[in-house]
Amino acid sequence: MTRTPEKGGGFEERRVTYTLEMDGRFHLVENAPARVDLQTGEELFSPRTVERPHRMIREGEKPVRVIETPVFQFSG
């Protein structure tokens, strides 16, 4: 992991799970490269990293696994 000194604590290069909603379905892409703000945890992705999952889904690439997840309605 590479640390980049910047205002606010800096960033670190990490591999994270990228979440994408496309055509009413959620998709997860594991091990996506991101710069993570060490102070806030915000994940920043390059344009190339953002485009790759869209292409994988459009081209029908087979996922490595499929998971089921519960959905809750926020009320309050």
PQR file with spaces between the fields and no chain letter, atoms N, CA, C, O and H, PARSE charges and radii, in Angstrom:
ATOM       1  N    MET     1       0.835   -1.177    0.000 -0.4000 1.5000
ATOM       2  CA   MET     1       0.000    0.000    0.000 -0.0000 2.0000
ATOM       3  C    MET     1       0.878    1.238    0.000  0.5500 1.7000
ATOM       4  O    MET     1       1.838    1.343    0.763 -0.5500 1.4000
ATOM       5  N    THR     2       0.532    2.161   -0.863 -0.4000 1.5000
ATOM       6  CA   THR     2       1.303    3.378   -0.991 -0.0000 2.0000
ATOM       7  C    THR     2       0.590    4.528   -0.306  0.5500 1.7000
ATOM       8  O    THR     2      -0.601    4.747   -0.524 -0.5500 1.4000
ATOM       9  H    THR     2      -0.248    2.076   -1.482  0.4000 1.0000
ATOM      10  N    ARG     3       1.315    5.259    0.517 -0.4000 1.5000
ATOM      11  CA   ARG     3       0.732    6.417    1.175 -0.0000 2.0000
ATOM      12  C    ARG     3       1.190    7.673    0.465  0.5500 1.7000
ATOM      13  O    ARG     3       2.369    7.832    0.147 -0.5500 1.4000
ATOM      14  H    ARG     3       2.283    5.082    0.695  0.4000 1.0000
ATOM      15  N    THR     4       0.245    8.561    0.224 -0.4000 1.5000
ATOM      16  CA   THR     4       0.529    9.821   -0.434 -0.0000 2.0000
ATOM      17  C    THR     4       0.221   10.944    0.535  0.5500 1.7000
ATOM      18  O    THR     4      -0.938   11.130    0.905 -0.5500 1.4000
ATOM      19  H    THR     4      -0.712    8.432    0.483  0.4000 1.0000
ATOM      20  N    PRO     5       1.233   11.703    0.962 -0.5600 1.5000
ATOM      21  CA   PRO     5       0.937   12.790    1.899  0.2800 2.0000
ATOM      22  C    PRO     5       0.135   13.892    1.221  0.5500 1.7000
ATOM      23  O    PRO     5       0.589   14.480    0.239 -0.5500 1.4000
ATOM      24  N    GLU     6      -1.023   14.167    1.728 -0.4000 1.5000
ATOM      25  CA   GLU     6      -1.889   15.210    1.220 -0.0000 2.0000
ATOM      26  C    GLU     6      -2.610   15.857    2.382  0.5500 1.7000
ATOM      27  O    GLU     6      -2.630   15.313    3.486 -0.5500 1.4000
ATOM      28  H    GLU     6      -1.391   13.689    2.526  0.4000 1.0000
ATOM      29  N    LYS     7      -3.195   16.999    2.145 -0.4000 1.5000
ATOM      30  CA   LYS     7      -3.947   17.707    3.166 -0.0000 2.0000
ATOM      31  C    LYS     7      -5.037   16.796    3.738  0.5500 1.7000
ATOM      32  O    LYS     7      -5.735   16.111    2.991 -0.5500 1.4000
ATOM      33  H    LYS     7      -3.179   17.441    1.248  0.4000 1.0000
ATOM      34  N    GLY     8      -5.177   16.793    5.065 -0.4000 1.5000
ATOM      35  CA   GLY     8      -6.242   16.019    5.687 -0.0000 2.0000
ATOM      36  C    GLY     8      -5.858   14.605    6.053  0.5500 1.7000
ATOM      37  O    GLY     8      -6.738   13.806    6.372 -0.5500 1.4000
ATOM      38  H    GLY     8      -4.610   17.349    5.672  0.4000 1.0000
ATOM      39  N    GLY     9      -4.581   14.258    6.021 -0.4000 1.5000
ATOM      40  CA   GLY     9      -4.179   12.941    6.473 -0.0000 2.0000
ATOM      41  C    GLY     9      -3.633   12.046    5.390  0.5500 1.7000
ATOM      42  O    GLY     9      -2.939   11.077    5.700 -0.5500 1.4000
ATOM      43  H    GLY     9      -3.866   14.907    5.762  0.4000 1.0000
ATOM      44  N    GLY    10      -3.913   12.325    4.133 -0.4000 1.5000
ATOM      45  CA   GLY    10      -3.346   11.560    3.038 -0.0000 2.0000
ATOM      46  C    GLY    10      -4.243   10.447    2.531  0.5500 1.7000
ATOM      47  O    GLY    10      -5.328   10.193    3.054 -0.5500 1.4000
ATOM      48  H    GLY    10      -4.477   13.112    3.881  0.4000 1.0000
ATOM      49  N    PHE    11      -3.754    9.806    1.509 -0.4000 1.5000
ATOM      50  CA   PHE    11      -4.464    8.714    0.864 -0.0000 2.0000
ATOM      51  C    PHE    11      -3.574    7.487    0.848  0.5500 1.7000
ATOM      52  O    PHE    11      -2.351    7.576    0.956 -0.5500 1.4000
ATOM      53  H    PHE    11      -2.873   10.013    1.084  0.4000 1.0000
ATOM      54  N    GLU    12      -4.224    6.331    0.710 -0.4000 1.5000
ATOM      55  CA   GLU    12      -3.506    5.070    0.630 -0.0000 2.0000
ATOM      56  C    GLU    12      -4.109    4.264   -0.508  0.5500 1.7000
ATOM      57  O    GLU    12      -5.330    4.183   -0.643 -0.5500 1.4000
ATOM      58  H    GLU    12      -5.217    6.258    0.622  0.4000 1.0000
ATOM      59  N    GLU    13      -3.250    3.671   -1.323 -0.4000 1.5000
ATOM      60  CA   GLU    13      -3.713    2.793   -2.395 -0.0000 2.0000
ATOM      61  C    GLU    13      -4.151    1.481   -1.765  0.5500 1.7000
ATOM      62  O    GLU    13      -3.391    0.853   -1.026 -0.5500 1.4000
ATOM      63  H    GLU    13      -2.258    3.736   -1.212  0.4000 1.0000
ATOM      64  N    ARG    14      -5.373    1.071   -2.059 -0.4000 1.5000
ATOM      65  CA   ARG    14      -5.906   -0.185   -1.509 -0.0000 2.0000
ATOM      66  C    ARG    14      -6.726   -0.914   -2.564  0.5500 1.7000
ATOM      67  O    ARG    14      -7.081   -0.351   -3.600 -0.5500 1.4000
ATOM      68  H    ARG    14      -5.990    1.580   -2.659  0.4000 1.0000
ATOM      69  N    ARG    15      -7.013   -2.158   -2.282 -0.4000 1.5000
ATOM      70  CA   ARG    15      -7.956   -2.957   -3.074 -0.0000 2.0000
ATOM      71  C    ARG    15      -9.237   -3.032   -2.260  0.5500 1.7000
ATOM      72  O    ARG    15      -9.213   -3.438   -1.098 -0.5500 1.4000
ATOM      73  H    ARG    15      -6.724   -2.615   -1.440  0.4000 1.0000
ATOM      74  N    VAL    16     -10.359   -2.641   -2.865 -0.4000 1.5000
ATOM      75  CA   VAL    16     -11.635   -2.568   -2.158 -0.0000 2.0000
ATOM      76  C    VAL    16     -12.723   -3.247   -2.986  0.5500 1.7000
ATOM      77  O    VAL    16     -12.480   -3.683   -4.111 -0.5500 1.4000
ATOM      78  H    VAL    16     -10.378   -2.311   -3.809  0.4000 1.0000
ATOM      79  N    THR    17     -13.912   -3.330   -2.421 -0.4000 1.5000
ATOM      80  CA   THR    17     -15.065   -3.847   -3.151 -0.0000 2.0000
ATOM      81  C    THR    17     -15.833   -2.671   -3.734  0.5500 1.7000
ATOM      82  O    THR    17     -16.297   -1.798   -3.002 -0.5500 1.4000
ATOM      83  H    THR    17     -14.109   -2.976   -1.507  0.4000 1.0000
ATOM      84  N    TYR    18     -15.963   -2.652   -5.049 -0.4000 1.5000
ATOM      85  CA   TYR    18     -16.667   -1.596   -5.776 -0.0000 2.0000
ATOM      86  C    TYR    18     -18.118   -2.041   -5.957  0.5500 1.7000
ATOM      87  O    TYR    18     -18.373   -3.150   -6.428 -0.5500 1.4000
ATOM      88  H    TYR    18     -15.585   -3.362   -5.644  0.4000 1.0000
ATOM      89  N    THR    19     -19.066   -1.183   -5.586 -0.4000 1.5000
ATOM      90  CA   THR    19     -20.490   -1.507   -5.682 -0.0000 2.0000
ATOM      91  C    THR    19     -21.104   -0.715   -6.823  0.5500 1.7000
ATOM      92  O    THR    19     -20.855    0.482   -6.961 -0.5500 1.4000
ATOM      93  H    THR    19     -18.858   -0.282   -5.204  0.4000 1.0000
ATOM      94  N    LEU    20     -21.902   -1.384   -7.636 -0.4000 1.5000
ATOM      95  CA   LEU    20     -22.503   -0.757   -8.806 -0.0000 2.0000
ATOM      96  C    LEU    20     -23.955   -1.208   -8.939  0.5500 1.7000
ATOM      97  O    LEU    20     -24.245   -2.402   -8.863 -0.5500 1.4000
ATOM      98  H    LEU    20     -22.103   -2.357   -7.523  0.4000 1.0000
ATOM      99  N    GLU    21     -24.865   -0.257   -9.137 -0.4000 1.5000
ATOM     100  CA   GLU    21     -26.248   -0.599   -9.461 -0.0000 2.0000
ATOM     101  C    GLU    21     -26.435   -0.327  -10.942  0.5500 1.7000
ATOM     102  O    GLU    21     -26.186    0.778  -11.424 -0.5500 1.4000
ATOM     103  H    GLU    21     -24.629    0.713   -9.199  0.4000 1.0000
ATOM     104  N    MET    22     -26.876   -1.351  -11.653 -0.4000 1.5000
ATOM     105  CA   MET    22     -27.037   -1.239  -13.107 -0.0000 2.0000
ATOM     106  C    MET    22     -28.264   -2.042  -13.508  0.5500 1.7000
ATOM     107  O    MET    22     -28.392   -3.214  -13.154 -0.5500 1.4000
ATOM     108  H    MET    22     -27.078   -2.248  -11.262  0.4000 1.0000
ATOM     109  N    ASP    23     -29.154   -1.413  -14.239 -0.4000 1.5000
ATOM     110  CA   ASP    23     -30.388   -2.069  -14.693 -0.0000 2.0000
ATOM     111  C    ASP    23     -31.186   -2.657  -13.535  0.5500 1.7000
ATOM     112  O    ASP    23     -31.757   -3.740  -13.656 -0.5500 1.4000
ATOM     113  H    ASP    23     -29.050   -0.461  -14.527  0.4000 1.0000
ATOM     114  N    GLY    24     -31.225   -1.934  -12.402 -0.4000 1.5000
ATOM     115  CA   GLY    24     -32.012   -2.366  -11.253 -0.0000 2.0000
ATOM     116  C    GLY    24     -31.408   -3.495  -10.441  0.5500 1.7000
ATOM     117  O    GLY    24     -32.063   -4.040   -9.553 -0.5500 1.4000
ATOM     118  H    GLY    24     -30.761   -1.053  -12.304  0.4000 1.0000
ATOM     119  N    ARG    25     -30.167   -3.851  -10.735 -0.4000 1.5000
ATOM     120  CA   ARG    25     -29.496   -4.924   -9.998 -0.0000 2.0000
ATOM     121  C    ARG    25     -28.187   -4.406   -9.431  0.5500 1.7000
ATOM     122  O    ARG    25     -27.528   -3.558  -10.033 -0.5500 1.4000
ATOM     123  H    ARG    25     -29.636   -3.408  -11.457  0.4000 1.0000
ATOM     124  N    PHE    26     -27.817   -4.923   -8.269 -0.4000 1.5000
ATOM     125  CA   PHE    26     -26.548   -4.561   -7.665 -0.0000 2.0000
ATOM     126  C    PHE    26     -25.475   -5.554   -8.081  0.5500 1.7000
ATOM     127  O    PHE    26     -25.718   -6.756   -8.187 -0.5500 1.4000
ATOM     128  H    PHE    26     -28.352   -5.612   -7.780  0.4000 1.0000
ATOM     129  N    HIS    27     -24.297   -5.026   -8.310 -0.4000 1.5000
ATOM     130  CA   HIS    27     -23.149   -5.839   -8.691 -0.0000 2.0000
ATOM     131  C    HIS    27     -21.986   -5.439   -7.793  0.5500 1.7000
ATOM     132  O    HIS    27     -21.809   -4.257   -7.499 -0.5500 1.4000
ATOM     133  H    HIS    27     -24.100   -4.049   -8.224  0.4000 1.0000
ATOM     134  N    LEU    28     -21.200   -6.404   -7.358 -0.4000 1.5000
ATOM     135  CA   LEU    28     -20.016   -6.159   -6.551 -0.0000 2.0000
ATOM     136  C    LEU    28     -18.793   -6.598   -7.328  0.5500 1.7000
ATOM     137  O    LEU    28     -18.779   -7.668   -7.937 -0.5500 1.4000
ATOM     138  H    LEU    28     -21.344   -7.364   -7.597  0.4000 1.0000
ATOM     139  N    VAL    29     -17.770   -5.765   -7.303 -0.4000 1.5000
ATOM     140  CA   VAL    29     -16.508   -6.114   -7.942 -0.0000 2.0000
ATOM     141  C    VAL    29     -15.434   -6.069   -6.860  0.5500 1.7000
ATOM     142  O    VAL    29     -15.102   -5.007   -6.334 -0.5500 1.4000
ATOM     143  H    VAL    29     -17.782   -4.896   -6.809  0.4000 1.0000
ATOM     144  N    GLU    30     -14.905   -7.232   -6.543 -0.4000 1.5000
ATOM     145  CA   GLU    30     -13.899   -7.323   -5.487 -0.0000 2.0000
ATOM     146  C    GLU    30     -12.518   -6.968   -6.022  0.5500 1.7000
ATOM     147  O    GLU    30     -12.233   -7.127   -7.209 -0.5500 1.4000
ATOM     148  H    GLU    30     -15.174   -8.095   -6.970  0.4000 1.0000
ATOM     149  N    ASN    31     -11.670   -6.485   -5.121 -0.4000 1.5000
ATOM     150  CA   ASN    31     -10.269   -6.179   -5.425 -0.0000 2.0000
ATOM     151  C    ASN    31     -10.078   -5.051   -6.426  0.5500 1.7000
ATOM     152  O    ASN    31      -9.103   -5.047   -7.177 -0.5500 1.4000
ATOM     153  H    ASN    31     -11.902   -6.357   -4.157  0.4000 1.0000
ATOM     154  N    ALA    32     -10.998   -4.095   -6.445 -0.4000 1.5000
ATOM     155  CA   ALA    32     -10.863   -2.934   -7.320 -0.0000 2.0000
ATOM     156  C    ALA    32      -9.850   -1.963   -6.713  0.5500 1.7000
ATOM     157  O    ALA    32      -9.884   -1.713   -5.508 -0.5500 1.4000
ATOM     158  H    ALA    32     -11.790   -4.098   -5.835  0.4000 1.0000
ATOM     159  N    PRO    33      -8.943   -1.408   -7.535 -0.5600 1.5000
ATOM     160  CA   PRO    33      -7.969   -0.451   -7.004  0.2800 2.0000
ATOM     161  C    PRO    33      -8.637    0.880   -6.682  0.5500 1.7000
ATOM     162  O    PRO    33      -9.453    1.377   -7.458 -0.5500 1.4000
ATOM     163  N    ALA    34      -8.285    1.455   -5.532 -0.4000 1.5000
ATOM     164  CA   ALA    34      -8.849    2.736   -5.117 -0.0000 2.0000
ATOM     165  C    ALA    34      -7.824    3.487   -4.287  0.5500 1.7000
ATOM     166  O    ALA    34      -6.923    2.895   -3.694 -0.5500 1.4000
ATOM     167  H    ALA    34      -7.622    1.051   -4.902  0.4000 1.0000
ATOM     168  N    ARG    35      -7.980    4.803   -4.256 -0.4000 1.5000
ATOM     169  CA   ARG    35      -7.235    5.640   -3.316 -0.0000 2.0000
ATOM     170  C    ARG    35      -8.199    5.918   -2.173  0.5500 1.7000
ATOM     171  O    ARG    35      -9.292    6.441   -2.392 -0.5500 1.4000
ATOM     172  H    ARG    35      -8.712    5.284   -4.737  0.4000 1.0000
ATOM     173  N    VAL    36      -7.801    5.571   -0.961 -0.4000 1.5000
ATOM     174  CA   VAL    36      -8.678    5.704    0.196 -0.0000 2.0000
ATOM     175  C    VAL    36      -8.153    6.817    1.100  0.5500 1.7000
ATOM     176  O    VAL    36      -6.993    6.809    1.511 -0.5500 1.4000
ATOM     177  H    VAL    36      -6.913    5.147   -0.783  0.4000 1.0000
ATOM     178  N    ASP    37      -9.039    7.781    1.401 -0.4000 1.5000
ATOM     179  CA   ASP    37      -8.690    8.878    2.304 -0.0000 2.0000
ATOM     180  C    ASP    37      -8.508    8.307    3.700  0.5500 1.7000
ATOM     181  O    ASP    37      -9.430    7.705    4.251 -0.5500 1.4000
ATOM     182  H    ASP    37      -9.982    7.788    1.067  0.4000 1.0000
ATOM     183  N    LEU    38      -7.337    8.489    4.271 -0.4000 1.5000
ATOM     184  CA   LEU    38      -7.029    7.916    5.581 -0.0000 2.0000
ATOM     185  C    LEU    38      -7.830    8.538    6.708  0.5500 1.7000
ATOM     186  O    LEU    38      -8.001    7.920    7.759 -0.5500 1.4000
ATOM     187  H    LEU    38      -6.588    8.978    3.823  0.4000 1.0000
ATOM     188  N    GLN    39      -8.320    9.746    6.507 -0.4000 1.5000
ATOM     189  CA   GLN    39      -9.086   10.414    7.551 -0.0000 2.0000
ATOM     190  C    GLN    39     -10.575   10.075    7.473  0.5500 1.7000
ATOM     191  O    GLN    39     -11.207    9.830    8.501 -0.5500 1.4000
ATOM     192  H    GLN    39      -8.181   10.248    5.654  0.4000 1.0000
ATOM     193  N    THR    40     -11.140   10.058    6.264 -0.4000 1.5000
ATOM     194  CA   THR    40     -12.583    9.883    6.119 -0.0000 2.0000
ATOM     195  C    THR    40     -12.999    8.500    5.625  0.5500 1.7000
ATOM     196  O    THR    40     -14.157    8.113    5.782 -0.5500 1.4000
ATOM     197  H    THR    40     -10.626   10.256    5.429  0.4000 1.0000
ATOM     198  N    GLY    41     -12.071    7.752    5.030 -0.4000 1.5000
ATOM     199  CA   GLY    41     -12.411    6.450    4.468 -0.0000 2.0000
ATOM     200  C    GLY    41     -13.018    6.533    3.073  0.5500 1.7000
ATOM     201  O    GLY    41     -13.354    5.508    2.479 -0.5500 1.4000
ATOM     202  H    GLY    41     -11.130    8.067    4.902  0.4000 1.0000
ATOM     203  N    GLU    42     -13.162    7.760    2.543 -0.4000 1.5000
ATOM     204  CA   GLU    42     -13.733    7.923    1.200 -0.0000 2.0000
ATOM     205  C    GLU    42     -12.855    7.211    0.178  0.5500 1.7000
ATOM     206  O    GLU    42     -11.628    7.291    0.233 -0.5500 1.4000
ATOM     207  H    GLU    42     -12.889    8.592    3.025  0.4000 1.0000
ATOM     208  N    GLU    43     -13.501    6.512   -0.758 -0.4000 1.5000
ATOM     209  CA   GLU    43     -12.795    5.762   -1.786 -0.0000 2.0000
ATOM     210  C    GLU    43     -12.881    6.514   -3.103  0.5500 1.7000
ATOM     211  O    GLU    43     -13.969    6.889   -3.541 -0.5500 1.4000
ATOM     212  H    GLU    43     -14.498    6.447   -0.803  0.4000 1.0000
ATOM     213  N    LEU    44     -11.729    6.734   -3.735 -0.4000 1.5000
ATOM     214  CA   LEU    44     -11.665    7.425   -5.014 -0.0000 2.0000
ATOM     215  C    LEU    44     -11.198    6.439   -6.074  0.5500 1.7000
ATOM     216  O    LEU    44     -10.213    5.723   -5.889 -0.5500 1.4000
ATOM     217  H    LEU    44     -10.845    6.430   -3.379  0.4000 1.0000
ATOM     218  N    PHE    45     -11.934    6.414   -7.203 -0.4000 1.5000
ATOM     219  CA   PHE    45     -11.640    5.472   -8.277 -0.0000 2.0000
ATOM     220  C    PHE    45     -11.260    6.215   -9.544  0.5500 1.7000
ATOM     221  O    PHE    45     -11.807    7.278   -9.837 -0.5500 1.4000
ATOM     222  H    PHE    45     -12.734    6.995   -7.353  0.4000 1.0000
ATOM     223  N    SER    46     -10.323    5.655  -10.292 -0.4000 1.5000
ATOM     224  CA   SER    46      -9.950    6.242  -11.574 -0.0000 2.0000
ATOM     225  C    SER    46     -11.066    5.984  -12.581  0.5500 1.7000
ATOM     226  O    SER    46     -11.844    5.047  -12.407 -0.5500 1.4000
ATOM     227  H    SER    46      -9.878    4.792  -10.053  0.4000 1.0000
ATOM     228  N    PRO    47     -11.158    6.802  -13.637 -0.5600 1.5000
ATOM     229  CA   PRO    47     -12.175    6.563  -14.673  0.2800 2.0000
ATOM     230  C    PRO    47     -12.074    5.157  -15.272  0.5500 1.7000
ATOM     231  O    PRO    47     -13.091    4.534  -15.575 -0.5500 1.4000
ATOM     232  N    ARG    48     -10.865    4.669  -15.439 -0.4000 1.5000
ATOM     233  CA   ARG    48     -10.666    3.324  -15.996 -0.0000 2.0000
ATOM     234  C    ARG    48     -11.244    2.259  -15.063  0.5500 1.7000
ATOM     235  O    ARG    48     -11.864    1.298  -15.518 -0.5500 1.4000
ATOM     236  H    ARG    48     -10.039    5.175  -15.193  0.4000 1.0000
ATOM     237  N    THR    49     -11.039    2.433  -13.764 -0.4000 1.5000
ATOM     238  CA   THR    49     -11.565    1.479  -12.784 -0.0000 2.0000
ATOM     239  C    THR    49     -13.084    1.503  -12.777  0.5500 1.7000
ATOM     240  O    THR    49     -13.711    0.456  -12.613 -0.5500 1.4000
ATOM     241  H    THR    49     -10.535    3.214  -13.394  0.4000 1.0000
ATOM     242  N    VAL    50     -13.687    2.657  -12.949 -0.4000 1.5000
ATOM     243  CA   VAL    50     -15.149    2.778  -12.956 -0.0000 2.0000
ATOM     244  C    VAL    50     -15.739    2.164  -14.228  0.5500 1.7000
ATOM     245  O    VAL    50     -16.805    1.551  -14.174 -0.5500 1.4000
ATOM     246  H    VAL    50     -13.178    3.508  -13.082  0.4000 1.0000
ATOM     247  N    GLU    51     -15.071    2.315  -15.354 -0.4000 1.5000
ATOM     248  CA   GLU    51     -15.586    1.795  -16.625 -0.0000 2.0000
ATOM     249  C    GLU    51     -15.496    0.273  -16.708  0.5500 1.7000
ATOM     250  O    GLU    51     -16.369   -0.360  -17.302 -0.5500 1.4000
ATOM     251  H    GLU    51     -14.204    2.813  -15.397  0.4000 1.0000
ATOM     252  N    ARG    52     -14.470   -0.317  -16.130 -0.4000 1.5000
ATOM     253  CA   ARG    52     -14.257   -1.770  -16.249 -0.0000 2.0000
ATOM     254  C    ARG    52     -15.450   -2.595  -15.774  0.5500 1.7000
ATOM     255  O    ARG    52     -15.861   -3.495  -16.506 -0.5500 1.4000
ATOM     256  H    ARG    52     -13.761    0.198  -15.648  0.4000 1.0000
ATOM     257  N    PRO    53     -16.038   -2.350  -14.591 -0.5600 1.5000
ATOM     258  CA   PRO    53     -17.197   -3.146  -14.180  0.2800 2.0000
ATOM     259  C    PRO    53     -18.394   -3.008  -15.130  0.5500 1.7000
ATOM     260  O    PRO    53     -19.104   -3.984  -15.370 -0.5500 1.4000
ATOM     261  N    HIS    54     -18.623   -1.806  -15.671 -0.4000 1.5000
ATOM     262  CA   HIS    54     -19.711   -1.631  -16.639 -0.0000 2.0000
ATOM     263  C    HIS    54     -19.499   -2.531  -17.852  0.5500 1.7000
ATOM     264  O    HIS    54     -20.429   -3.176  -18.337 -0.5500 1.4000
ATOM     265  H    HIS    54     -18.046   -1.013  -15.475  0.4000 1.0000
ATOM     266  N    ARG    55     -18.264   -2.559  -18.328 -0.4000 1.5000
ATOM     267  CA   ARG    55     -17.941   -3.386  -19.496 -0.0000 2.0000
ATOM     268  C    ARG    55     -18.105   -4.870  -19.165  0.5500 1.7000
ATOM     269  O    ARG    55     -18.634   -5.628  -19.979 -0.5500 1.4000
ATOM     270  H    ARG    55     -17.509   -2.034  -17.934  0.4000 1.0000
ATOM     271  N    MET    56     -17.657   -5.293  -17.978 -0.4000 1.5000
ATOM     272  CA   MET    56     -17.776   -6.697  -17.569 -0.0000 2.0000
ATOM     273  C    MET    56     -19.239   -7.136  -17.592  0.5500 1.7000
ATOM     274  O    MET    56     -19.557   -8.228  -18.064 -0.5500 1.4000
ATOM     275  H    MET    56     -17.228   -4.678  -17.317  0.4000 1.0000
ATOM     276  N    ILE    57     -20.123   -6.285  -17.083 -0.4000 1.5000
ATOM     277  CA   ILE    57     -21.551   -6.616  -17.016 -0.0000 2.0000
ATOM     278  C    ILE    57     -22.174   -6.610  -18.413  0.5500 1.7000
ATOM     279  O    ILE    57     -22.894   -7.539  -18.778 -0.5500 1.4000
ATOM     280  H    ILE    57     -19.865   -5.398  -16.700  0.4000 1.0000
ATOM     281  N    ARG    58     -21.895   -5.560  -19.194 -0.4000 1.5000
ATOM     282  CA   ARG    58     -22.458   -5.469  -20.555 -0.0000 2.0000
ATOM     283  C    ARG    58     -22.032   -6.642  -21.430  0.5500 1.7000
ATOM     284  O    ARG    58     -22.820   -7.142  -22.234 -0.5500 1.4000
ATOM     285  H    ARG    58     -21.310   -4.805  -18.898  0.4000 1.0000
ATOM     286  N    GLU    59     -20.795   -7.077  -21.272 -0.4000 1.5000
ATOM     287  CA   GLU    59     -20.270   -8.161  -22.106 -0.0000 2.0000
ATOM     288  C    GLU    59     -20.631   -9.544  -21.566  0.5500 1.7000
ATOM     289  O    GLU    59     -20.259  -10.559  -22.155 -0.5500 1.4000
ATOM     290  H    GLU    59     -20.155   -6.671  -20.619  0.4000 1.0000
ATOM     291  N    GLY    60     -21.360   -9.585  -20.442 -0.4000 1.5000
ATOM     292  CA   GLY    60     -21.825  -10.861  -19.909 -0.0000 2.0000
ATOM     293  C    GLY    60     -20.747  -11.709  -19.270  0.5500 1.7000
ATOM     294  O    GLY    60     -20.856  -12.935  -19.233 -0.5500 1.4000
ATOM     295  H    GLY    60     -21.663   -8.761  -19.964  0.4000 1.0000
ATOM     296  N    GLU    61     -19.704  -11.063  -18.764 -0.4000 1.5000
ATOM     297  CA   GLU    61     -18.646  -11.821  -18.091 -0.0000 2.0000
ATOM     298  C    GLU    61     -19.240  -12.582  -16.907  0.5500 1.7000
ATOM     299  O    GLU    61     -20.063  -12.045  -16.165 -0.5500 1.4000
ATOM     300  H    GLU    61     -19.616  -10.068  -18.794  0.4000 1.0000
ATOM     301  N    LYS    62     -18.824  -13.817  -16.739 -0.4000 1.5000
ATOM     302  CA   LYS    62     -19.369  -14.663  -15.690 -0.0000 2.0000
ATOM     303  C    LYS    62     -18.801  -14.249  -14.324  0.5500 1.7000
ATOM     304  O    LYS    62     -17.585  -14.124  -14.177 -0.5500 1.4000
ATOM     305  H    LYS    62     -18.156  -14.253  -17.342  0.4000 1.0000
ATOM     306  N    PRO    63     -19.671  -14.036  -13.323 -0.5600 1.5000
ATOM     307  CA   PRO    63     -19.175  -13.677  -11.988  0.2800 2.0000
ATOM     308  C    PRO    63     -18.470  -14.869  -11.333  0.5500 1.7000
ATOM     309  O    PRO    63     -18.738  -16.025  -11.663 -0.5500 1.4000
ATOM     310  N    VAL    64     -17.568  -14.564  -10.401 -0.4000 1.5000
ATOM     311  CA   VAL    64     -16.862  -15.634   -9.695 -0.0000 2.0000
ATOM     312  C    VAL    64     -17.758  -16.298   -8.669  0.5500 1.7000
ATOM     313  O    VAL    64     -17.530  -17.452   -8.305 -0.5500 1.4000
ATOM     314  H    VAL    64     -17.351  -13.625  -10.133  0.4000 1.0000
ATOM     315  N    ARG    65     -18.783  -15.585   -8.192 -0.4000 1.5000
ATOM     316  CA   ARG    65     -19.777  -16.145   -7.282 -0.0000 2.0000
ATOM     317  C    ARG    65     -20.977  -15.219   -7.252  0.5500 1.7000
ATOM     318  O    ARG    65     -20.897  -14.074   -7.697 -0.5500 1.4000
ATOM     319  H    ARG    65     -18.968  -14.648   -8.487  0.4000 1.0000
ATOM     320  N    VAL    66     -22.086  -15.711   -6.731 -0.4000 1.5000
ATOM     321  CA   VAL    66     -23.321  -14.936   -6.605 -0.0000 2.0000
ATOM     322  C    VAL    66     -23.744  -15.001   -5.146  0.5500 1.7000
ATOM     323  O    VAL    66     -23.707  -16.065   -4.528 -0.5500 1.4000
ATOM     324  H    VAL    66     -22.151  -16.641   -6.370  0.4000 1.0000
ATOM     325  N    ILE    67     -24.150  -13.849   -4.593 -0.4000 1.5000
ATOM     326  CA   ILE    67     -24.597  -13.814   -3.205 -0.0000 2.0000
ATOM     327  C    ILE    67     -26.022  -13.282   -3.144  0.5500 1.7000
ATOM     328  O    ILE    67     -26.480  -12.588   -4.052 -0.5500 1.4000
ATOM     329  H    ILE    67     -24.180  -12.985   -5.095  0.4000 1.0000
ATOM     330  N    GLU    68     -26.705  -13.614   -2.074 -0.4000 1.5000
ATOM     331  CA   GLU    68     -28.056  -13.105   -1.801 -0.0000 2.0000
ATOM     332  C    GLU    68     -27.935  -12.141   -0.642  0.5500 1.7000
ATOM     333  O    GLU    68     -27.199  -12.408    0.309 -0.5500 1.4000
ATOM     334  H    GLU    68     -26.333  -14.178   -1.337  0.4000 1.0000
ATOM     335  N    THR    69     -28.651  -11.012   -0.702 -0.4000 1.5000
ATOM     336  CA   THR    69     -28.561  -10.039    0.369 -0.0000 2.0000
ATOM     337  C    THR    69     -29.938   -9.494    0.734  0.5500 1.7000
ATOM     338  O    THR    69     -30.771   -9.277   -0.146 -0.5500 1.4000
ATOM     339  H    THR    69     -29.249  -10.795   -1.474  0.4000 1.0000
ATOM     340  N    PRO    70     -30.182   -9.275    2.011 -0.5600 1.5000
ATOM     341  CA   PRO    70     -31.476   -8.724    2.419  0.2800 2.0000
ATOM     342  C    PRO    70     -31.581   -7.234    2.055  0.5500 1.7000
ATOM     343  O    PRO    70     -30.573   -6.530    1.978 -0.5500 1.4000
ATOM     344  N    VAL    71     -32.795   -6.777    1.839 -0.4000 1.5000
ATOM     345  CA   VAL    71     -33.072   -5.369    1.541 -0.0000 2.0000
ATOM     346  C    VAL    71     -34.055   -4.850    2.578  0.5500 1.7000
ATOM     347  O    VAL    71     -35.081   -5.478    2.840 -0.5500 1.4000
ATOM     348  H    VAL    71     -33.613   -7.348    1.903  0.4000 1.0000
ATOM     349  N    PHE    72     -33.742   -3.710    3.162 -0.4000 1.5000
ATOM     350  CA   PHE    72     -34.587   -3.102    4.179 -0.0000 2.0000
ATOM     351  C    PHE    72     -35.128   -1.772    3.673  0.5500 1.7000
ATOM     352  O    PHE    72     -34.476   -1.085    2.887 -0.5500 1.4000
ATOM     353  H    PHE    72     -32.909   -3.200    2.948  0.4000 1.0000
ATOM     354  N    GLN    73     -36.315   -1.417    4.128 -0.4000 1.5000
ATOM     355  CA   GLN    73     -36.921   -0.117    3.836 -0.0000 2.0000
ATOM     356  C    GLN    73     -36.634    0.811    4.981  0.5500 1.7000
ATOM     357  O    GLN    73     -36.968    0.490    6.121 -0.5500 1.4000
ATOM     358  H    GLN    73     -36.844   -1.975    4.767  0.4000 1.0000
ATOM     359  N    PHE    74     -36.016    1.972    4.723 -0.4000 1.5000
ATOM     360  CA   PHE    74     -35.735    2.934    5.775 -0.0000 2.0000
ATOM     361  C    PHE    74     -37.030    3.605    6.202  0.5500 1.7000
ATOM     362  O    PHE    74     -37.787    4.082    5.357 -0.5500 1.4000
ATOM     363  H    PHE    74     -35.745    2.233    3.797  0.4000 1.0000
ATOM     364  N    SER    75     -37.292    3.646    7.490 -0.4000 1.5000
ATOM     365  CA   SER    75     -38.477    4.338    7.992 -0.0000 2.0000
ATOM     366  C    SER    75     -38.082    5.087    9.251  0.5500 1.7000
ATOM     367  O    SER    75     -37.199    4.656    9.992 -0.5500 1.4000
ATOM     368  H    SER    75     -36.677    3.258    8.177  0.4000 1.0000
ATOM     369  N    GLY    76     -38.729    6.191    9.483 -0.4000 1.5000
ATOM     370  CA   GLY    76     -38.379    6.904   10.686 -0.0000 2.0000
ATOM     371  C    GLY    76     -38.765    8.289   10.664  0.5500 1.7000
ATOM     372  O    GLY    76     -38.525    9.012   11.631 -0.5500 1.4000
ATOM     373  H    GLY    76     -39.446    6.541    8.880  0.4000 1.0000
